[in-house]
Amino acid sequence: MRIQQFEDKNLSHYSYAILSECEKKIILIDPSRNPQQYYDFAKANDAEITGIIETHPHADFVSSHLEIYQTNGASIYASKLVAASYPHIAFDDGQYIQVGKIKLLALNTPGHSPDSISILLEHAGKQKAVFTGDTLFIGDCGRPDLREAAGKIQSSRQALAGQMYHSLRNKLIPLNDDVVVYPAHGAGTLCGKSLSEANSSTIGEEKKTNWSLQPQTEEEFIRELLHEQPFVPAYFPFDVELNRKGVAAFTESVQAVLIGKQVLNKDDADRLDKNLWIIDIRNSEDYKHGHLPHSVNLMEEGKFETWLGTIIGPNEKFYLAASDDRELKKAIERTASIGYETQIAEAFVLKYEPLKEEKLNLDEFKKHKDDFTIVDVRNPSEVKQKKIFSNSLSFPLADLRSNLNDIPTNKPLMVHCAGGYRSAAASSMIKSQLKGQVQVFDLGEAIQQFI
């Protein structure tokens, strides 16, 4: 037997291939949008993918379960509570998959979602590992507030938090201490709030160190779980529904995106719909040197998918602009990982840069901070933990688009975050909206001088 963990660092997502070496068969768990890595793994091991298990309809990425089924006929397993639209086999308490000496048992573990399952792996009759989806993470458990308006079954966060309390105690804590815990996410995901950097653990270790498994009343647990959960990106409910239905094949969908000719001059730019946002994925220095109107500098590096799906709403058309074809291709593929590729009105390489940013005089800002309205676009929890400038105004990037008209314009604006990625996006959006009413500066990476 072999367990292979695959990591998508951009989405802090883990997927798994369980290989029965004697049967030469593979069961996948929670595969990401591009299935090629799983096909490569199967080929390298001269094995066949015979099954895919979905622990729940994911909110933060789109799964390739339907494509893999359509490509090679592998069976899809999911809880009956998902009410999935794709062909599947119900996989709930008491049901299992046998592959050689490997036995995969379904455990209904509602809490993150009403339809969440975990999968206990037994080998030769012994408990070896548990794949916990978004129920149990390393150092944390899944958030319970993503299914109040998504999925076939919709539940309040309070009710799901109570279910999580019992799922952890009735289904996972009783497992043997040496059972390896394999979660669907690591640090950086928005599906939890305080995950460890580790990619696996054991039940015994989590019982010692994970706050959610410590002795506490149900009321205490619910209060802590609901406290200061991160924001919910706009695309999360959208992806739940996409995953419940299944999506088109990755390669075909990516190739269907319209690649326009390079934007080289004013005439090229004038053909674009002025009502659509341009997502400019170039680095911040290139963007500041020159860009198009009504654009947001959302760099391809960093948490691109998360912020794209936060700033741009589901089913909203947008343009994608890049510095070259390679960068453009990569961004389209990353866009597809959250199911937004069909919303790209056109993708193009940008060489025409009519609008330029004014150069920031950092020394002047240091001497005369009161001459600026300082806009902090970090998350509320970050601001609460430490306010960098005493007179700053909090406008979290996650809510910025709907609050642009509330930003004061009586003084030049200085926008900052914690490292420069979010402030690049926020300052460009603010500048596009205000259209010259006031100077807008991005403090960028220089924020490090003030922390």
DAWOHU-V222428 format. One record per backbone hydrogen bond with DSSP energy under -0.5 kcal/mol. CO is the residue of the C=O (numbers start at 0). NH is the residue of the N-H. If there is no record, write none. Layout:
co=CO nh=NH
co=CO nh=NH
This chain:
co=1 nh=3
co=1 nh=18
co=2 nh=4
co=3 nh=16
co=5 nh=14
co=6 nh=8
co=7 nh=10
co=7 nh=11
co=7 nh=12
co=11 nh=185
co=12 nh=7
co=14 nh=5
co=15 nh=28
co=16 nh=3
co=16 nh=18
co=17 nh=19
co=17 nh=26
co=18 nh=1
co=18 nh=20
co=19 nh=23
co=19 nh=24
co=23 nh=47
co=24 nh=19
co=25 nh=49
co=25 nh=50
co=26 nh=17
co=27 nh=52
co=28 nh=15
co=30 nh=63
co=31 nh=63
co=32 nh=34
co=33 nh=36
co=34 nh=37
co=34 nh=38
co=35 nh=39
co=36 nh=40
co=37 nh=41
co=38 nh=42
co=39 nh=43
co=40 nh=44
co=41 nh=46
co=42 nh=45
co=47 nh=25
co=47 nh=49
co=49 nh=74
co=50 nh=27
co=51 nh=53
co=51 nh=76
co=52 nh=29
co=52 nh=54
co=54 nh=116
co=55 nh=57
co=63 nh=67
co=64 nh=68
co=65 nh=69
co=66 nh=70
co=67 nh=71
co=67 nh=73
co=68 nh=72
co=74 nh=51
co=75 nh=88
co=76 nh=53
co=77 nh=90
co=78 nh=81
co=79 nh=82
co=88 nh=77
co=91 nh=94
co=94 nh=105
co=96 nh=98
co=96 nh=103
co=98 nh=101
co=100 nh=123
co=101 nh=98
co=102 nh=104
co=102 nh=121
co=103 nh=96
co=104 nh=119
co=105 nh=93
co=106 nh=108
co=106 nh=117
co=112 nh=110
co=112 nh=115
co=115 nh=108
co=117 nh=106
co=117 nh=119
co=118 nh=120
co=118 nh=130
co=119 nh=104
co=119 nh=121
co=120 nh=127
co=120 nh=128
co=121 nh=102
co=122 nh=125
co=125 nh=122
co=127 nh=179
co=128 nh=120
co=129 nh=131
co=129 nh=181
co=130 nh=118
co=131 nh=134
co=131 nh=135
co=132 nh=183
co=134 nh=136
co=134 nh=141
co=136 nh=138
co=137 nh=195
co=138 nh=210
co=139 nh=136
co=146 nh=154
co=151 nh=153
co=155 nh=159
co=156 nh=160
co=157 nh=161
co=158 nh=162
co=159 nh=163
co=160 nh=164
co=161 nh=165
co=162 nh=166
co=163 nh=167
co=164 nh=168
co=165 nh=169
co=166 nh=170
co=166 nh=171
co=167 nh=171
co=167 nh=172
co=171 nh=174
co=175 nh=178
co=176 nh=203
co=178 nh=202
co=179 nh=129
co=179 nh=181
co=180 nh=182
co=180 nh=200
co=181 nh=131
co=181 nh=132
co=183 nh=13
co=185 nh=188
co=190 nh=142
co=195 nh=186
co=200 nh=180
co=201 nh=205
co=202 nh=206
co=203 nh=207
co=204 nh=207
co=204 nh=208
co=205 nh=209
co=208 nh=210
co=209 nh=212
co=210 nh=213
co=216 nh=220
co=217 nh=221
co=218 nh=222
co=219 nh=223
co=220 nh=224
co=221 nh=225
co=222 nh=226
co=225 nh=228
co=230 nh=232
co=232 nh=235
co=233 nh=237
co=234 nh=238
co=235 nh=239
co=236 nh=240
co=237 nh=241
co=238 nh=242
co=239 nh=243
co=240 nh=244
co=241 nh=245
co=243 nh=84
co=243 nh=85
co=248 nh=252
co=249 nh=253
co=250 nh=254
co=251 nh=255
co=253 nh=256
co=256 nh=258
co=257 nh=259
co=257 nh=346
co=261 nh=263
co=262 nh=350
co=262 nh=351
co=264 nh=268
co=265 nh=269
co=266 nh=270
co=267 nh=270
co=268 nh=271
co=271 nh=273
co=272 nh=275
co=276 nh=278
co=276 nh=318
co=277 nh=279
co=277 nh=295
co=278 nh=280
co=278 nh=320
co=279 nh=297
co=280 nh=299
co=282 nh=286
co=283 nh=287
co=284 nh=288
co=285 nh=289
co=286 nh=289
co=287 nh=356
co=290 nh=354
co=293 nh=277
co=295 nh=279
co=295 nh=297
co=296 nh=298
co=301 nh=303
co=302 nh=306
co=303 nh=307
co=304 nh=308
co=306 nh=310
co=307 nh=311
co=308 nh=234
co=312 nh=315
co=314 nh=316
co=317 nh=344
co=317 nh=345
co=318 nh=278
co=319 nh=347
co=320 nh=280
co=321 nh=349
co=323 nh=327
co=324 nh=328
co=325 nh=329
co=326 nh=330
co=327 nh=331
co=328 nh=332
co=329 nh=333
co=330 nh=334
co=331 nh=335
co=332 nh=336
co=334 nh=337
co=334 nh=339
co=335 nh=338
co=336 nh=61
co=339 nh=342
co=340 nh=343
co=342 nh=317
co=342 nh=344
co=345 nh=319
co=346 nh=259
co=347 nh=321
co=348 nh=262
co=348 nh=350
co=350 nh=352
co=354 nh=290
co=359 nh=361
co=360 nh=364
co=361 nh=365
co=362 nh=366
co=363 nh=367
co=367 nh=370
co=368 nh=371
co=370 nh=411
co=371 nh=373
co=372 nh=374
co=372 nh=413
co=373 nh=375
co=373 nh=392
co=374 nh=376
co=374 nh=415
co=375 nh=394
co=376 nh=396
co=378 nh=381
co=378 nh=382
co=379 nh=383
co=380 nh=384
co=381 nh=385
co=385 nh=387
co=388 nh=391
co=392 nh=375
co=392 nh=394
co=395 nh=398
co=395 nh=399
co=396 nh=399
co=396 nh=400
co=398 nh=401
co=398 nh=402
co=399 nh=402
co=399 nh=403
co=400 nh=403
co=402 nh=405
co=403 nh=406
co=411 nh=372
co=412 nh=414
co=412 nh=440
co=413 nh=374
co=414 nh=442
co=415 nh=376
co=419 nh=423
co=420 nh=424
co=421 nh=425
co=422 nh=426
co=423 nh=296
co=423 nh=427
co=424 nh=428
co=425 nh=429
co=426 nh=430
co=427 nh=431
co=428 nh=432
co=429 nh=433
co=430 nh=434
co=433 nh=436
co=438 nh=412
co=440 nh=414
co=440 nh=442
co=442 nh=445
co=443 nh=446
co=444 nh=447
co=445 nh=448
co=446 nh=449
co=446 nh=450
